[in-house]
Amino acid sequence: MKHITKTYPGVRALDNVDFEVAKGEVHALVGENGAGKSTLMKILAGALPMDSGEILLDGAPVHITSPQKAMDLGISIIYQEFNLVPYLNAAENIFLGREPRGALPGFINFPVMYAEAQKVIDQLGVRLNVRTPVNRLSIAQQQMVEVAKATSRKASIIAMDEPSATLTEHELESLFDLIRSLKEKGVSIIYISHRLEEIFQIADQVTVLRDGHLVGTNPVAETDRNEIIHMMVGRELKESAVDQKQAAGISAPALTVKNLTRKGVIEDISFTVHRGEVLGVAGLVGAGRTELARAIFGADPIDSGEIWLNGHRVEIRSPRDAIRRGIGLVTEDRKALGLILGMVVRENVSLANLDAVTRVGFVNRREERRVAQRFIGELAIKTPSVEQQVQNLSGGNQQKVVLAKWLFTQSKVLIFDEPTRGIDVGSKVEIYQLMNRLAANGVAIIMISSELPEILGMSDRILVMHEGRISGELSRKDATQEKIMWLATGGK
């Protein structure tokens, strides 16, 4: 890709960017949110037109005018937001648009399609029945269906945008084995990830973008984490959550959960989180952590149990009840559950606290703008204006809008579900610092995370879940990755 330029209203997303990938190479593409990584890949995939520049395959210029054209040229993209049809099964998604035909015109040969899809899935080392509807699969299983869809096309170039964000350690190793296998077959892999440790495990080259510009490309063997971070952010920056944690000023209980049960999902959950405390919740995918958060927030009904706030028992039957009682939930899936993508920044910030910007039944847009502008400044949200649609913001800035929404409610208990998933290193540090400030001001924080360094670095106490139950509790000083994993796999 040579001299690629792409401009949106008010922002230059890519400015004269060069990017080259060799045959059979794993090439990492990194940068902060908003650096231009996904835009560059969407241009390669034919999902976005470029303003200027050219793309060459095997040295010959090509014109990629649509996603179908990209696929015809052997280019497959696995996006961070999956492109799956939820009510079709895994096999139908893998072969969508290119189903094997039967003997009669217009009919699909389902036995062949199921057999071929199962073969692809089995080669990935995934235990999955391809006849299962996608909406019944876990996020990690959906990720593998996306990988299977790409590999089944016999693509010569596969771009993976944050493929590890939802995977367990075992699933991640299976993905790496697959990537190594594809590399041996001469397939080129473009690997986008904010988890820098993965780059040193799997990549041959690393290219860094910053603010739409190419910073540089280095062989992975000749660089280190600190150099990559410096290239990404343009300044020295400590990535470790441990370096951001301050001493907790823990005081009275803020939220107490007693024997909370939702049959088949969470069982007999009891714990307390105090004002000024960060309570980490660890566990493997499917352990019930998100389901616990949704039950506390009133998004899912409970069968039994009690919720106490500030020493008083409360009934929370809906998110509205939770918000009115000072509980906020930063959801795992910000695009589907945290934001309304077609609305502008101003509207999303005020969404959970409309009463504060409403006068005699009408929303006061001037007050909305004032509030949104304040949080844009406080959280350093990169947006041309408060009237920018949030779907046009980078992932990190979208997450900051979600945070602004809950900060505006002045919630006293905040549940963060995977708060830094898909977030660049600079934004991660800013979120850690924000959580510390909130805790210092007496907010009780429950932080669900699959990243063990994050759990260990940010938590005052750690609860570990396994199969819908709390399998153990660890103090900050006693917790280690090994102890957490032992409890997360059912240890006693």
Secondary structure per residue as TSV (DSSP state, phi and psi in degrees):
chain	resnum	aa	ss	phi	psi
A	1	M	-	360.0	125.8
A	2	K	E	-123.4	130.3
A	3	H	E	53.6	42.7
A	4	I	E	-75.9	126.1
A	5	T	E	-128.7	136.0
A	6	K	E	-145.0	126.9
A	7	T	E	-121.7	134.3
A	8	Y	E	-108.8	164.5
A	9	P	T	-55.2	117.1
A	10	G	T	87.2	-3.7
A	11	V	E	-151.5	138.7
A	12	R	E	-95.5	101.8
A	13	A	E	-72.1	-38.1
A	14	L	E	-137.1	135.9
A	15	D	E	-131.3	94.8
A	16	N	E	59.6	48.6
A	17	V	E	-89.9	132.9
A	18	D	-	-107.0	139.8
A	19	F	-	-151.3	126.8
A	20	E	-	-132.4	134.3
A	21	V	-	-127.1	130.8
A	22	A	-	-85.3	161.3
A	23	K	T	-64.9	133.7
A	24	G	T	68.6	27.8
A	25	E	-	-114.7	144.0
A	26	V	E	-100.8	112.9
A	27	H	E	-116.0	113.7
A	28	A	E	-80.5	138.2
A	29	L	E	-121.2	115.3
A	30	V	E	-129.8	165.9
A	31	G	-	158.3	162.5
A	32	E	-	-65.5	163.6
A	33	N	T	-58.8	134.3
A	34	G	T	90.0	1.9
A	35	A	S	-73.1	-23.0
A	36	G	S	114.9	5.5
A	37	K	H	-60.8	-54.6
A	38	S	H	-65.6	-35.5
A	39	T	H	-62.6	-43.3
A	40	L	H	-60.8	-41.9
A	41	M	H	-70.7	-35.2
A	42	K	H	-66.1	-32.7
A	43	I	H	-67.8	-43.5
A	44	L	H	-61.6	-34.2
A	45	A	T	-83.4	-4.2
A	46	G	T	79.0	8.8
A	47	A	S	-82.1	-21.3
A	48	L	S	-133.6	140.3
A	49	P	-	-82.1	144.6
A	50	M	-	-89.8	154.4
A	51	D	S	-76.3	-38.4
A	52	S	E	-158.9	163.2
A	53	G	E	118.7	-178.0
A	54	E	E	-148.4	156.4
A	55	I	E	-120.7	133.1
A	56	L	E	-122.4	136.4
A	57	L	E	-117.2	124.9
A	58	D	T	51.9	35.5
A	59	G	T	86.0	-7.0
A	60	A	E	-105.6	133.3
A	61	P	E	-62.4	139.5
A	62	V	E	-131.0	154.3
A	63	H	-	-116.7	105.6
A	64	I	-	-96.3	98.8
A	65	T	-	-99.6	-7.0
A	66	S	S	-161.4	161.7
A	67	P	H	-58.7	-36.4
A	68	Q	H	-64.1	-38.6
A	69	K	H	-63.1	-41.7
A	70	A	H	-61.2	-44.9
A	71	M	H	-64.0	-38.7
A	72	D	H	-62.4	-28.6
A	73	L	T	-87.6	1.6
A	74	G	T	88.5	23.7
A	75	I	E	-110.0	123.8
A	76	S	E	-123.1	139.6
A	77	I	E	-121.2	129.4
A	78	I	E	-105.1	105.5
A	79	Y	-	-78.6	157.4
A	80	Q	S	-61.9	-39.8
A	81	E	S	-93.7	116.9
A	82	F	-	-61.9	147.2
A	83	N	-	-108.3	69.2
A	84	L	-	-121.2	149.4
A	85	V	-	-93.0	111.7
A	86	P	T	-62.6	-30.6
A	87	Y	T	-95.9	2.8
A	88	L	S	-94.7	156.0
A	89	N	B	-81.3	176.9
A	90	A	H	-61.0	-43.3
A	91	A	H	-63.2	-42.8
A	92	E	H	-64.2	-34.0
A	93	N	H	-71.8	-40.7
A	94	I	H	-61.7	-38.4
A	95	F	T	-107.6	20.8
A	96	L	T	-58.7	124.6
A	97	G	T	86.4	-6.5
A	98	R	-	-145.5	42.2
A	99	E	-	-65.6	140.7
A	100	P	-	-64.6	135.0
A	101	R	B	-89.2	149.1
A	102	G	-	-86.9	-171.8
A	103	A	S	-68.4	-32.0
A	104	L	S	-94.1	139.7
A	105	P	T	-58.0	136.5
A	106	G	T	86.0	-1.1
A	107	F	-	-108.9	143.0
A	108	I	B	-91.0	139.0
A	109	N	-	-87.1	87.0
A	110	F	H	-64.1	-42.0
A	111	P	H	-57.4	-42.0
A	112	V	H	-65.8	-43.5
A	113	M	H	-62.3	-44.1
A	114	Y	H	-65.5	-40.6
A	115	A	H	-65.0	-43.8
A	116	E	H	-68.1	-40.5
A	117	A	H	-65.2	-42.3
A	118	Q	H	-64.2	-35.7
A	119	K	H	-62.3	-44.8
A	120	V	H	-63.9	-45.2
A	121	I	H	-62.6	-43.6
A	122	D	H	-62.6	-35.9
A	123	Q	H	-64.9	-25.3
A	124	L	T	-81.1	-7.6
A	125	G	T	74.6	27.8
A	126	V	-	-105.3	134.7
A	127	R	-	-88.4	102.3
A	128	L	-	-157.7	129.3
A	129	N	-	-85.1	117.7
A	130	V	T	-70.0	-7.6
A	131	R	T	-86.7	-0.8
A	132	T	S	-78.7	130.2
A	133	P	B	-59.2	141.9
A	134	V	G	-60.6	-34.5
A	135	N	G	-70.5	-6.4
A	136	R	G	-100.5	-0.7
A	137	L	S	-90.7	152.8
A	138	S	-	-70.2	165.4
A	139	I	H	-58.8	-41.3
A	140	A	H	-63.3	-40.1
A	141	Q	H	-67.9	-37.9
A	142	Q	H	-61.8	-37.4
A	143	Q	H	-59.4	-43.0
A	144	M	H	-69.1	-30.7
A	145	V	H	-64.4	-39.6
A	146	E	H	-62.0	-43.0
A	147	V	H	-63.5	-42.6
A	148	A	H	-62.6	-39.3
A	149	K	H	-60.1	-42.2
A	150	A	H	-70.5	-45.4
A	151	T	H	-69.5	-29.7
A	152	S	H	-69.0	-17.6
A	153	R	T	-83.6	0.3
A	154	K	T	56.6	42.0
A	155	A	-	-68.6	147.4
A	156	S	S	-94.3	-18.5
A	157	I	E	-133.0	124.4
A	158	I	E	-124.8	122.2
A	159	A	E	-101.6	130.7
A	160	M	E	-118.8	114.7
A	161	D	E	-97.6	106.1
A	162	E	S	52.5	53.7
A	163	P	T	-70.0	-20.4
A	164	S	T	-94.6	-1.5
A	165	A	T	-58.7	-28.1
A	166	T	T	-115.1	10.3
A	167	L	-	-100.0	145.6
A	168	T	-	-76.0	172.2
A	169	E	H	-59.1	-42.6
A	170	H	H	-64.5	-45.4
A	171	E	H	-65.2	-35.8
A	172	L	H	-65.0	-40.7
A	173	E	H	-65.2	-36.3
A	174	S	H	-63.3	-40.0
A	175	L	H	-63.5	-43.1
A	176	F	H	-64.2	-39.3
A	177	D	H	-60.4	-41.9
A	178	L	H	-62.3	-44.7
A	179	I	H	-61.8	-42.4
A	180	R	H	-63.1	-38.4
A	181	S	H	-65.1	-43.9
A	182	L	H	-63.8	-39.0
A	183	K	H	-61.2	-42.9
A	184	E	H	-62.2	-27.3
A	185	K	T	-86.9	4.1
A	186	G	T	89.6	6.6
A	187	V	-	-77.3	137.8
A	188	S	E	-93.0	133.0
A	189	I	E	-117.4	126.1
A	190	I	E	-101.8	119.4
A	191	Y	E	-117.5	110.2
A	192	I	E	-99.8	124.9
A	193	S	-	-156.0	145.7
A	194	H	S	-91.7	-8.7
A	195	R	-	-87.0	96.1
A	196	L	H	-63.7	-29.3
A	197	E	H	-61.7	-29.2
A	198	E	H	-67.2	-33.7
A	199	I	H	-60.6	-39.4
A	200	F	H	-76.2	-17.0
A	201	Q	H	-84.2	-32.2
A	202	I	H	-126.6	-22.4
A	203	A	-	-95.0	152.4
A	204	D	S	-95.9	-40.8
A	205	Q	E	-128.0	156.1
A	206	V	E	-135.1	128.4
A	207	T	E	-112.6	135.8
A	208	V	E	-113.8	129.0
A	209	L	E	-109.6	147.3
A	210	R	E	-144.5	122.1
A	211	D	T	52.2	42.0
A	212	G	T	80.8	3.7
A	213	H	E	-114.3	149.5
A	214	L	E	-77.3	121.5
A	215	V	E	-88.1	-42.1
A	216	G	E	167.1	167.9
A	217	T	E	-128.4	130.9
A	218	N	E	-132.0	147.5
A	219	P	E	-63.7	135.9
A	220	V	G	-60.2	-35.7
A	221	A	G	-66.1	-16.7
A	222	E	G	-110.0	15.4
A	223	T	-	-134.4	177.1
A	224	D	-	-142.5	174.2
A	225	R	H	-58.2	-45.0
A	226	N	H	-63.3	-38.6
A	227	E	H	-66.7	-41.3
A	228	I	H	-63.5	-44.2
A	229	I	H	-61.2	-43.1
A	230	H	H	-63.3	-39.8
A	231	M	H	-64.9	-36.8
A	232	M	H	-69.9	-44.9
A	233	V	H	-106.3	-12.4
A	234	G	S	76.0	14.8
A	235	R	S	-160.0	164.1
A	236	E	-	-70.3	137.6
A	237	L	-	-153.0	128.6
A	238	K	-	-83.0	123.1
A	239	E	-	-83.3	-27.4
A	240	S	-	-66.5	133.7
A	241	A	S	-63.4	-31.1
A	242	V	G	-58.9	-37.0
A	243	D	G	-70.2	-15.6
A	244	Q	G	-95.7	-17.1
A	245	K	-	-74.4	133.9
A	246	Q	-	-109.3	163.3
A	247	A	-	-63.3	133.2
A	248	A	-	-79.4	138.7
A	249	G	-	-100.8	66.3
A	250	I	-	-74.1	136.3
A	251	S	-	-131.6	-131.4
A	252	A	S	-69.5	157.3
A	253	P	E	-59.9	135.0
A	254	A	E	-102.2	-46.9
A	255	L	E	-132.8	130.6
A	256	T	E	-126.3	131.0
A	257	V	E	-113.9	129.4
A	258	K	E	-122.9	116.9
A	259	N	E	54.3	39.1
A	260	L	E	-69.5	128.0
A	261	T	E	-138.4	132.7
A	262	R	E	-129.7	106.4
A	263	K	T	-52.4	130.6
A	264	G	T	81.3	-3.8
A	265	V	T	-123.1	-61.2
A	266	I	E	-130.8	144.4
A	267	E	E	-131.2	120.1
A	268	D	E	53.8	51.8
A	269	I	E	-88.4	125.9
A	270	S	E	-135.8	133.4
A	271	F	E	-169.3	168.2
A	272	T	E	-131.4	139.5
A	273	V	E	-121.0	134.4
A	274	H	E	-98.0	160.7
A	275	R	T	-60.4	134.4
A	276	G	T	81.4	6.3
A	277	E	-	-107.6	144.6
A	278	V	E	-106.8	110.4
A	279	L	E	-99.6	112.2
A	280	G	E	-82.0	143.0
A	281	V	E	-124.3	112.8
A	282	A	E	-110.0	168.2
A	283	G	E	153.3	164.5
A	284	L	-	-80.5	166.7
A	285	V	T	-57.4	130.6
A	286	G	T	90.5	5.3
A	287	A	S	-75.7	-17.2
A	288	G	S	105.6	12.2
A	289	R	H	-66.6	-50.0
A	290	T	H	-64.3	-38.3
A	291	E	H	-63.0	-35.8
A	292	L	H	-63.8	-45.3
A	293	A	H	-60.5	-43.8
A	294	R	H	-65.6	-35.5
A	295	A	H	-67.4	-43.5
A	296	I	H	-63.6	-37.0
A	297	F	H	-81.4	-6.0
A	298	G	T	82.9	10.4
A	299	A	S	-77.7	-27.1
A	300	D	S	-125.1	143.7
A	301	P	-	-73.1	150.9
A	302	I	-	-108.1	153.8
A	303	D	S	-88.3	-33.8
A	304	S	E	-161.5	166.7
A	305	G	E	118.1	171.7
A	306	E	E	-132.1	148.3
A	307	I	E	-122.7	128.6
A	308	W	E	-120.0	135.2
A	309	L	E	-122.0	124.5
A	310	N	T	51.0	39.6
A	311	G	T	85.2	2.3
A	312	H	E	-120.9	134.9
A	313	R	E	-72.1	136.6
A	314	V	E	-130.4	155.2
A	315	E	-	-105.0	121.1
A	316	I	-	-120.4	102.3
A	317	R	-	-103.5	-6.6
A	318	S	S	-158.1	162.2
A	319	P	H	-56.9	-33.4
A	320	R	H	-59.3	-43.6
A	321	D	H	-60.4	-44.1
A	322	A	H	-62.9	-45.6
A	323	I	H	-62.5	-43.7
A	324	R	H	-64.4	-24.5
A	325	R	T	-96.4	6.0
A	326	G	T	90.0	25.0
A	327	I	E	-109.6	132.2
A	328	G	E	-122.6	151.3
A	329	L	E	-130.4	110.8
A	330	V	E	-84.8	103.6
A	331	T	-	-74.1	158.2
A	332	E	S	-63.4	-39.7
A	333	D	-	-104.8	91.0
A	334	R	I	-66.6	-32.5
A	335	K	I	-72.1	-41.0
A	336	A	I	-86.2	-34.2
A	337	L	I	-119.7	-18.0
A	338	G	I	-98.8	-22.4
A	339	L	-	-136.8	159.6
A	340	I	-	-107.5	103.0
A	341	L	T	-61.1	-31.8
A	342	G	T	-79.8	-8.1
A	343	M	S	-90.5	161.4
A	344	V	B	-86.4	169.9
A	345	V	H	-55.0	-46.6
A	346	R	H	-53.8	-47.1
A	347	E	H	-70.4	-38.0
A	348	N	H	-67.8	-37.3
A	349	V	H	-63.4	-38.1
A	350	S	H	-90.1	-1.5
A	351	L	G	-57.8	-40.9
A	352	A	G	-88.9	0.3
A	353	N	G	-144.7	50.9
A	354	L	G	-62.8	-30.5
A	355	D	G	-56.3	-32.1
A	356	A	G	-72.3	-17.9
A	357	V	G	-120.2	21.2
A	358	T	E	-112.0	135.4
A	359	R	E	-126.9	123.8
A	360	V	T	42.9	45.9
A	361	G	T	86.8	-1.2
A	362	F	E	-120.0	141.2
A	363	V	E	-72.7	128.0
A	364	N	-	-86.4	99.0
A	365	R	H	-67.5	-28.7
A	366	R	H	-64.4	-42.8
A	367	E	H	-67.4	-39.2
A	368	E	H	-57.2	-46.5
A	369	R	H	-61.8	-41.4
A	370	R	H	-62.2	-45.0
A	371	V	H	-64.2	-47.4
A	372	A	H	-61.6	-41.3
A	373	Q	H	-63.6	-35.7
A	374	R	H	-63.6	-45.0
A	375	F	H	-73.8	-30.1
A	376	I	H	-59.3	-40.3
A	377	G	H	-71.8	-45.9
A	378	E	H	-65.6	-38.2
A	379	L	H	-101.0	2.9
A	380	A	T	54.6	49.0
A	381	I	-	-76.7	124.6
A	382	K	-	-86.6	105.1
A	383	T	-	-152.3	142.2
A	384	P	S	-59.4	-33.1
A	385	S	-	-166.5	172.4
A	386	V	T	-69.6	-13.2
A	387	E	T	-95.3	9.6
A	388	Q	S	-78.0	133.2
A	389	Q	B	-64.9	136.6
A	390	V	G	-67.1	-22.4
A	391	Q	G	-65.8	-17.1
A	392	N	G	-92.2	-0.7
A	393	L	S	-89.7	158.6
A	394	S	-	-69.6	165.6
A	395	G	H	-58.7	-42.4
A	396	G	H	-64.2	-39.8
A	397	N	H	-74.1	-31.7
A	398	Q	H	-61.9	-41.6
A	399	Q	H	-63.7	-35.7
A	400	K	H	-67.6	-33.5
A	401	V	H	-65.8	-40.2
A	402	V	H	-59.7	-45.4
A	403	L	H	-62.3	-41.1
A	404	A	H	-59.6	-39.9
A	405	K	H	-57.3	-44.8
A	406	W	H	-79.0	-31.3
A	407	L	H	-63.7	-34.7
A	408	F	H	-66.9	-26.0
A	409	T	H	-78.6	-12.3
A	410	Q	T	55.5	42.6
A	411	S	-	-61.4	142.1
A	412	K	S	-96.4	-16.1
A	413	V	E	-128.3	120.6
A	414	L	E	-120.5	127.0
A	415	I	E	-103.1	119.6
A	416	F	E	-105.2	111.0
A	417	D	E	-100.6	108.3
A	418	E	S	50.3	60.3
A	419	P	T	-66.0	-21.2
A	420	T	T	-115.7	15.7
A	421	R	T	-63.4	127.9
A	422	G	T	70.0	21.1
A	423	I	-	-110.2	140.3
A	424	D	-	-72.4	168.4
A	425	V	H	-62.7	-38.7
A	426	G	H	-65.5	-44.8
A	427	S	H	-66.9	-34.4
A	428	K	H	-56.6	-50.2
A	429	V	H	-60.2	-40.4
A	430	E	H	-63.5	-38.4
A	431	I	H	-69.7	-40.1
A	432	Y	H	-59.8	-44.3
A	433	Q	H	-64.2	-38.8
A	434	L	H	-63.3	-44.5
A	435	M	H	-61.2	-39.8
A	436	N	H	-63.6	-41.5
A	437	R	H	-64.2	-41.8
A	438	L	H	-62.2	-45.5
A	439	A	H	-62.2	-40.8
A	440	A	H	-62.7	-26.0
A	441	N	T	-91.4	9.6
A	442	G	T	94.3	4.5
A	443	V	-	-75.4	136.7
A	444	A	E	-88.8	128.8
A	445	I	E	-120.9	129.2
A	446	I	E	-108.0	120.1
A	447	M	E	-116.7	114.3
A	448	I	E	-94.0	127.9
A	449	S	-	-152.0	143.9
A	450	S	S	-93.6	-6.5
A	451	E	-	-92.5	108.4
A	452	L	H	-61.8	-39.7
A	453	P	H	-59.3	-35.2
A	454	E	H	-67.2	-46.3
A	455	I	H	-59.6	-47.5
A	456	L	H	-67.0	-36.8
A	457	G	H	-78.7	-31.5
A	458	M	H	-102.7	-17.1
A	459	S	-	-91.3	142.5
A	460	D	S	-84.8	-35.8
A	461	R	E	-137.8	159.1
A	462	I	E	-132.2	125.7
A	463	L	E	-98.2	138.3
A	464	V	E	-116.5	130.4
A	465	M	E	-109.4	148.0
A	466	H	E	-148.2	120.9
A	467	E	T	51.1	46.9
A	468	G	T	82.7	3.4
A	469	R	E	-126.2	159.4
A	470	I	E	-81.8	116.3
A	471	S	E	-93.0	-10.2
A	472	G	E	175.3	164.4
A	473	E	E	-131.1	137.5
A	474	L	E	-127.4	140.2
A	475	S	E	-78.0	162.9
A	476	R	T	-58.5	-42.5
A	477	K	T	-75.8	-23.8
A	478	D	T	-94.0	-13.4
A	479	A	-	-75.7	139.2
A	480	T	-	-139.2	163.2
A	481	Q	H	-60.1	-38.6
A	482	E	H	-64.9	-43.4
A	483	K	H	-65.0	-40.5
A	484	I	H	-63.5	-46.3
A	485	M	H	-65.5	-35.3
A	486	W	H	-63.1	-44.7
A	487	L	H	-69.0	-37.3
A	488	A	H	-67.0	-22.4
A	489	T	T	-99.4	12.7
A	490	G	T	103.4	7.9
A	491	G	-	-64.6	154.3
A	492	K	-	-116.2	360.0
